[in-house]
Amino acid sequence: MNTVGVRGYSLELRTRIVALVLGGASPGEAAKHFSVHVDTVKSYLKRHHQNTLHIVAKPTGRRRTVMALHEQQLLAQLETHQDATLQEHADMLETITGLKISYKTVDRVFRRYKITHKKNTGRQRTP
């Protein structure tokens, strides 16, 4: 079964699912026909009766704190300070831009760009 993401299924599909059930199909049959979960069908029927089928909920997640400008600054810092720790990168970013972030956020930014910091057993960074 596919996941749809934050915005949900299209209004056209939601309308077609509801129409199939109103036309006599069971929620289970409609779910199987459209490859959706039966709870989705039941939810759409409830929303149809409340006349809210057309409303799409806003995403609840937080916006990213680190913008593209900050990411570019972190990448530039990495070029000039290759041996800096993640916390040191976070501190440098705060000094330069005023944005206070944790070392974990720096790690997430670097991972987005496929950058990892591995250390060998002698506690020196590997090339």
C-alpha positions as a printed NumPy array, in Angstrom:
array([[  0.   ,   0.   ,   0.   ],
       [  1.37 ,   3.413,  -0.909],
       [  1.693,   6.26 ,   1.535],
       [  0.388,   9.576,   0.352],
       [  2.152,  12.138,   2.471],
       [  0.918,  15.166,   4.302],
       [ -1.627,  16.447,   1.805],
       [ -3.588,  13.21 ,   1.43 ],
       [ -5.367,  11.959,  -1.636],
       [ -6.754,  14.262,  -4.307],
       [-10.269,  15.637,  -3.99 ],
       [-11.243,  13.746,  -7.147],
       [-10.198,  10.417,  -5.63 ],
       [-11.911,  11.197,  -2.321],
       [-15.109,  12.061,  -4.217],
       [-14.921,   8.855,  -6.269],
       [-14.419,   6.75 ,  -3.121],
       [-17.449,   8.317,  -1.456],
       [-19.55 ,   7.979,  -4.624],
       [-18.757,   4.26 ,  -4.855],
       [-19.922,   3.658,  -1.277],
       [-23.011,   5.83 ,  -1.734],
       [-23.71 ,   3.799,  -4.87 ],
       [-24.005,   0.626,  -2.823],
       [-20.483,  -0.716,  -2.281],
       [-19.259,  -1.483,   1.207],
       [-16.373,   0.519,   2.667],
       [-14.213,  -2.606,   2.448],
       [-15.005,  -3.038,  -1.245],
       [-14.259,   0.618,  -1.949],
       [-10.978,   0.368,  -0.035],
       [ -9.931,  -2.663,  -2.055],
       [-11.04 ,  -1.082,  -5.349],
       [ -9.028,   2.111,  -4.778],
       [ -6.143,   0.483,  -2.85 ],
       [ -6.672,   2.559,   0.289],
       [ -7.226,   1.565,   3.891],
       [-10.804,   0.922,   4.978],
       [-10.377,   3.521,   7.743],
       [ -9.619,   6.082,   5.028],
       [-12.911,   5.259,   3.331],
       [-14.802,   5.56 ,   6.62 ],
       [-13.1  ,   8.867,   7.323],
       [-14.082,  10.205,   3.892],
       [-17.703,   9.112,   4.42 ],
       [-17.804,  10.897,   7.775],
       [-16.262,  14.02 ,   6.231],
       [-18.749,  13.832,   3.326],
       [-21.677,  13.825,   5.768],
       [-20.106,  16.793,   7.587],
       [-19.562,  18.547,   4.227],
       [-15.804,  18.821,   4.898],
       [-14.499,  16.343,   2.324],
       [-12.905,  19.15 ,   0.315],
       [-10.854,  20.536,   3.236],
       [ -7.187,  19.52 ,   3.36 ],
       [ -5.499,  19.783,   6.739],
       [ -2.366,  21.873,   7.028],
       [  0.861,  20.015,   7.797],
       [  1.595,  19.886,  11.503],
       [  5.373,  19.581,  11.277],
       [  7.747,  22.332,  12.235],
       [  9.474,  24.412,   9.611],
       [ 13.174,  23.947,   9.209],
       [ 15.253,  26.275,  11.335],
       [ 18.256,  25.973,   9.061],
       [ 17.646,  27.745,   5.761],
       [ 19.62 ,  27.364,   2.53 ],
       [ 21.858,  30.282,   3.513],
       [ 22.758,  28.537,   6.777],
       [ 23.401,  25.266,   4.968],
       [ 25.78 ,  27.005,   2.591],
       [ 27.568,  28.583,   5.547],
       [ 27.968,  25.172,   7.193],
       [ 29.333,  23.689,   3.971],
       [ 31.772,  26.6  ,   3.633],
       [ 32.86 ,  26.081,   7.243],
       [ 33.482,  22.427,   6.503],
       [ 35.835,  23.394,   3.683],
       [ 37.909,  25.667,   5.92 ],
       [ 37.586,  23.747,   9.214],
       [ 37.648,  20.094,   8.212],
       [ 38.677,  18.853,  11.654],
       [ 36.034,  20.806,  13.593],
       [ 33.514,  18.823,  15.598],
       [ 29.792,  19.118,  14.948],
       [ 29.458,  21.246,  18.081],
       [ 32.239,  23.542,  16.867],
       [ 30.431,  23.94 ,  13.546],
       [ 27.238,  24.815,  15.42 ],
       [ 29.118,  27.374,  17.513],
       [ 30.753,  28.92 ,  14.431],
       [ 27.384,  29.188,  12.715],
       [ 25.934,  30.97 ,  15.74 ],
       [ 28.851,  33.406,  15.809],
       [ 28.52 ,  34.22 ,  12.114],
       [ 24.737,  34.213,  11.609],
       [ 23.266,  34.411,  15.1  ],
       [ 21.352,  31.146,  14.579],
       [ 21.743,  28.835,  17.565],
       [ 21.424,  25.158,  16.638],
       [ 22.523,  21.9  ,  18.206],
       [ 25.253,  19.622,  16.946],
       [ 22.521,  17.153,  15.977],
       [ 21.045,  19.709,  13.589],
       [ 24.485,  20.207,  12.034],
       [ 24.714,  16.432,  11.639],
       [ 21.3  ,  16.346,   9.874],
       [ 22.414,  19.078,   7.465],
       [ 25.63 ,  17.238,   6.671],
       [ 23.753,  13.958,   6.183],
       [ 21.444,  15.648,   3.671],
       [ 24.572,  16.37 ,   1.66 ],
       [ 25.944,  12.843,   2.242],
       [ 28.754,  14.153,   4.449],
       [ 29.794,  11.943,   7.348],
       [ 32.498,  12.306,   9.985],
       [ 34.108,   9.019,  10.82 ],
       [ 36.992,   8.692,  13.238],
       [ 39.496,   5.887,  13.416],
       [ 40.583,   4.155,  16.617],
       [ 43.445,   6.621,  17.134],
       [ 40.818,   9.375,  17.428],
       [ 41.977,  10.977,  14.19 ],
       [ 39.57 ,  11.642,  11.342],
       [ 39.851,   9.227,   8.481],
       [ 40.275,  10.693,   4.992]])
